[in-house]
Amino acid sequence: MSGVVVRGLAKSYGPVRALRGIDLVVEPGEFAVLLGPSGCGKSSLLGAIAGLDDIDTGTVEIGGVDVTKREPSERGIAMVFQSYALYPTMTVCRNLSFGLRVRSVPKAEIERRVAWAAELLQIGGMLDRKPSQLSGGQRQRVAIGRALVQQAKVFLLDEPLSNLDAKLRTEMRVELKRLHQSLGATIIYVTHDQIEAMTLATRIAVMRAGRIEQYATPDVLYERPATLFVAGFVGSPAMNFLSGSLGRASAPAVRIETDAISLDGYPFCAPVADGGKVVFGIRPEHVSLAGRETRGPVIEAESLFIEPMGADTLAWFQYGSQRISARLPPQRARGLSGKVRLALDISQVSLFDPTTEERL
């Protein structure tokens, strides 16, 4: 296994700066995901690691070796693209073995690797078929198998599941997770789908405008987002953001609408002036209907509408001039109307500076 280290990597396309001084360390055996919206630079970063694109400044190391000036074929990487890129006139077996035959790998070794990949990906019964005879999920497995037989140091996957329907994407996520656990390989995976990122990754690099906003485990990204952008991008349904101001006269509190909400125990990471503007972030699952036994802050809001989501229901409320959502059991959400009391789990709150967008 080999790790990947990127230092000070910058890349421009004419006047457009695609990458702005990227630093990234992927440890051997990690499943690292590059996550972000379209145009954030994630595919450009993957292309730079693969050697498909020239870079302006910076270095790329794979397995402790500087490969910045090496050709893609000399970097010890294998890549799976968004399009399956299979040869339509070749059988699955020949698609899997093509790269090895080009490199003049001995026939016995080719057969061994193809059989190993076919068993691992459960495509052994399809080796004599052509791509047109396969489903989308089966074609994607063949594309992954073609990369696996290279026995590369690092596997780079560029949105490999985006062409599949929702059911197949779910199935292939399970397959990729199982594959990573079986191989223990180093994988760098590009996606704009935060559910894919959260379910697959050991660490996620959330990208925005050519920079990495936060690089952390899925749990840390979800529970302690470093910036307002990360908090809003990671999580479905999205985090609630309420505008307020901070007060510390006797005890730390945030004033939102007409309520003073205690922040007792909140771990401030940066100083903020008394009365300073803040963004109060809380996820819908940490907002509940208040009862007699409720402890902690309670606010009053007006019921608006509900969105049934199967196992739970997203309920929306008007809180003063702002809206807030709560993730509720379907039985509790049915028939909600008029004014309700909402309990806030203050231990799960995130506060952000609205100017710098950084976590407080």
N, C-alpha and C positions, 0 to 999 in steps of 0.2 A: 504493500500500500504506500501511496505517496500523497503528501499534502501539497497544497497550492498556496503561494504567498504572492500577493500583489502589492507593490509599493509605489505610491505617487503616480498612479496611472492616469494619463490625460489623453483625450482624443477629440479632435474637432473635424467636422465636415464643413469646410469653408468657414463661414462666420458662426456656425452653430457648434457650441461646445457640448458634445455628447457625454463626455466623462470629465470630471473636474477633480483630479487629485485623489483617486480611489486608493484606499488602503484596505486590504482584506486578507485574513489568514484562515484557510480551511485546513483543519487538522486531518491527518491520515484517517480514513475510515468514516469521515463525516458525510452526512447528507445535507449539503448547504443549498438553500434556495435563495435565488435572487428574485425578489418580489417588488412589484410596483406597477403603476399605470403605464399605458402606451406612451412611448417617447421619453421614458425616464432614464434610459441608458443600459438597461439590464442585458439586452441582446448584444449591444456593443461591447459590454464588459466580457460577456461569454466569448464573443468573436475574438477579442484581444487575447484572452487566455488561450484560445485554440490556435492563435496565430493566423486567423483568417483576415484580420484587419491590421494594418500598420498603426502604431501608436505614436503620439507626439513626444511624450516623456513618460518615464516610469520603467519598472522592471516586472517581469513575471518569472517566478521560480516554481518548478514542479519537481518534487522529490529532492529538494535542496539544491537543484541545479538551475542556474540562470538560463532560461530558454527564450529570452526576449528576442534574440536575433535568429532563432532557429525556425525552420519551416514547420508547418503543422505535422507533417509525417515524421518529424524528428522529435516531437514533444512527448510521445508516449501517451497520447490521448485518443479516445474514441468518442464520436459525436452522434447524437440522434436528433434529427431535425423535426420541425413542425409537420412538414409534408413527409410522408413515409419514404419517398425517394427510392422505391424498389424498382428493379428492372422488370418491366411487364412481360418480357418474352422468356424470362428465366423462371425455373421452378424455385420453390422456397429453399430447397437444398442448395441450389446454385447461387441464389441471392446471399445466403449465409456464408458460403465459401468463397465468393468472388474475390474479396480483398486478400484472402490468404493465398489464393491461386496466383494473383498478380504478384505477390511477394515471394512466390516459388516455395511456399511452405511444403514440406513433404506430405504426400498423399495420406499416409497413415495418421499424421498429426491433424490434418484437416478433418478427416473422418471422426477422429476422437473429439475434437472441439465442437463440430457441428452436432454430434450426438449428445454431448454434454449440454449445450445450449438448448437444444430441442427438448430435452428432458426437463431442464430447469424451467423453461417457459411453457411447457405442456403443449408443444406444437409438433410432437413426434409423428402424429398421423397425417400431417399436412405437407410433408417434405416434397411430395411429388406434385403438389398443386401449384398453380400460377397465381400471382397476386389478385387477378380478376375473380378468382374462385374463393377468395377469403373475405371475411367481414372486416370492418374497420378495426376492431379490437385485435383480430388475428394478424392483420397487416402491421399494426403497431408492435405486436410482439416480435414479428419477424425483423422489423427495423431495429428493435432493441437487441435481438439475438445477433444481428450482423455486427453490432458494436461489441457485444460480449465476447464473440469468438476472437476478437483482436487481442484479448487479455491485456488491455491497456492499463496504465498506471492510474488514469483518471477518466471518468466518464462525464461528458458534458451533454446535457439534454435541454434543447431549446423548445419550450412549449409543446412537448410531444403529445399531449392529450387534447389539445384545443380543437382538433378536428372531429372528436368523438362526441356522441350524444351523452346526455347526463348520466344515464345508467352505465354506459360503457366506461365513462370517466371514473365513476366510483369503483367499478370492478378493476380497472387498470391501476388505480391508486393502491388498492390492496396488493396487486401483483408487484408493483414497484417497491412497496414497503417490504414485502416478503423477500424480494430479490436482494434488496440492500442488506437485510439481515442474514441472508444465506451467504452472500459474497463478502460482506464487510468492506466493500469497495468505497473509494472516495468518489462522490457524485456531486456535481454542481448542476443545479436544475433551475431553469428560468420559467416563471409563470406570472400572470397578472391575477390569478385566481387565489385569493387569500385562504380559501378552504383547502385547496391543494397544498399550499405552503404549510399551513398549520398541521395537517395530517401527515405529511411526508418528512418534514425537515427535522434535523437535530438542531440546526441553527438557521435563522432567517436574516438576510440582509434586505431591509426595506429601503428602496431607492426612490429618489425624487430629484428631478432636474439634474441628473448626472452625478449625484452625490449619494452616499449611504447615510440615511438618517439614523438608523439603529441596526446593530448586528447582535442578535441575542437568541436565546432559546424561545420556542413558541410560548411557553408559560410566562417568561419575563416580558415579552412583547405585549402579551394580552393584559397582564396584570399591572405592569409598570411601564407603559409607553413613554419614551423619552421626549417625544414632541407631539404637538397637536395633530400633525399629519399622520403619524404612526397610529395614534389613538383612533383617528377617524377611518383609516384605511383597513386596519386589522380588526375583525370582529363582525359578525352578522347575526342579528341586526346591529346597526351601528351604535356607537356610544352616544349618549345624550350629552350635549354641550349647552350649559346655561351660563349666561353672562352675569357677573356679580362683582362685588368689591370686598376687599379683605379688611377685617378689623381686628385689632389686638389689644383693645383697651384693658380688659381684664383677662380674657381667655381667647385664644385664636378662634375666629368665626368668620364665615363668609355671609355677606348680605345679598340675597337674591330676591328680587321683587320686594315684598314687605316682610320677609322672614330673615331672621338671623340664625344661621345653621352652624352649630358648634363643630369646630375642627379639632377638638381635643384628641391628641394622639397622632395627628397627621404628621408624617416625617418630612418637614420642609427640606428640600435639597438646595434651595437658593433663597437669599433674603428678598423680601418684598415689603414695600412701604405700607404703613397703615393707611387704609383707604384706597390702596392701589387696585386697579382693575384686574380681575382674574377670570379665567374660564373654568367653570366647575364641570368636570366630566364624570359621568357615572353610567355604567352599562345597564341596559334594560333589566337584566336578571338580578340586579342589586337594588331594584325598585319594587316594592311589594305593597299590597293593601294592608294598611295599618289595622291592628286589632287591639283588644284590651291589654294584651300582654306585651305590646310593642315597646321596645326601649330604643332610645336614640331619636334623631331628628324626624319629625313628621311635617309634611306640607299638605295643603289643601288645593285640589285641582278639579277642573270640570271635565267629565268624560266626553270624549269626541267620537271615537269609533274603534273597532277592533279588527285585527287581521288574524284569522285562524291560520295556524301553521302546522297543524297535525298534533304533535305531542304537546305543544304549548301554544299560547295565543299572545300576540303582541297588541297591547292596549295603548291607545294614545289619549293624552290628556292636555288640556289647556291650563297652563300654570302662569297666571298673570298675562304678560305679553309674550310668553315663550311656550314652547311645546316640550313635553317629556313623554317618553314611552316606558312601558313596564312589560316584562316577560312574565306572564301569569299562567297557571294551570287553566285549561279550558273551562273547568267547572267554576272557577272563581271569576273568570272574565265574562261569562254569559250574563246578559241582562244588566250589565253595568250602565248606569245613567246618573245624570246629575252630578252633584259634588261628592268627591270621595277623598279620603285621607290616605296619603301615600307615605310609606316608611322608607327612609334612605339608609343603606348600609354604608356608614361613613368610613369604615375600614377599607372599603373598595374604591374610594374616590380618587380621582386624579385631578390635580390643579395645574393650570398652565398660564404662563404669562402671555396675554393676547398680542403683545408687540413682538417678542422674540419667538413665540410659539413653543418655548421650552418648558419642560416640567418644572414645577416649583418644589 
